[in-house]
Structure formats: C-alpha cells, structure tokens
Amino acid sequence: MVYKRKTARGSYGTDKLQEALNKVRAGELSKKKAEVMYGVPRRTLSRHLKGEVQKVGSLGRFACDLPPEFEAALVAHAVLLQQMLFGLNTVELRKLAYEIAEKKKLAHRFKNQMAGRTWMQGFLQRHPELVIRTPEPTSLGRAVGFNEPRVRQFF
C-alpha cells in the first residue's frame, strides 16, 4: 500500500531546517524567531539541537531496514543482472532484500518472506538510478546479433 501525505508536517524542507539550525547555533536568532522566519517548529529545532535526531530532516527514530552498504550492493546486483539481459521485477527484488536481511541477520520488519511495498517505494526513491519495469525476455539471436561489426555494417 502506497501512503499519501495527509498533513503539511515537514513541508518546510531540509534546506530551511538546516539554515534555521545554523542561525540558532550561531546565536543570530532565537528558536522562536527561527520558527516564525523559516516555518520550522520549535520542538523540531530543539530535537535537532539536542542531538536526538540522527540525520537532518529525518523523523528521528525511524531508520531504513537495510543499512546503506547493503542497499548499494542490492542496487549493484540489480544493475549487473540488467546488463546480463536478466531484469528483476518488483516481487523478485523484494524477495532478494528479505533474503539479504535474513542471511546477514539484520533486524528488519519484513514479513511473508519478502520486503513490503512501502519499503520498495522508499528504496526506489532513495535510488533513482533504478527503474523497475516488467522485464521482457531477450531472444538469443537478438543478444548475439547486437555486436560491433553488425552495428557498423548497419550504419
């Protein structure tokens, strides 16, 4: 299930948040003035200043299920499979993510032997270089026939 934003929470953006934090840390603005000027709630500024948030703009306690290095390896694997003319569909990619999490004994929230649709949506947003489509089979003749001498002959 894909969730749609129903509130304006966090709509100020990370760049305004970072700018407000810099001004408050430098002593140029109070938290109250920064709230009015940048539209960032005072409580959000306080949490970031106290170090309760891991990354600027994140919602604090929520983190990705797979660490970035495992996600990078998953992206590299998907790209390699695509270059070998074997594309992955979304279900196969979700199952692969679950298998990685299980084999590496990572804490995750995956159920039914595959990652969820929401994880998949976030994964694709974090890695825009991936475009998941329904893979089409490539005939052997087409794969073998697409080589440099044939292309030169064509042009």
Secondary structure, DSSP 8 states (H G I E B T S, - for coil): ------S-TTTT-HHHHHHHHHHHHHTSS-HHHHHHHH---HHHHHHHHHT--SSTTS-SS---SS-HHHHHHHHHHHHHHHHTT----HHHHHHHHHHHHHHTT-----BTTB--HHHHHHHHHH-TT----------HHHHHH-SHHHHHHH-
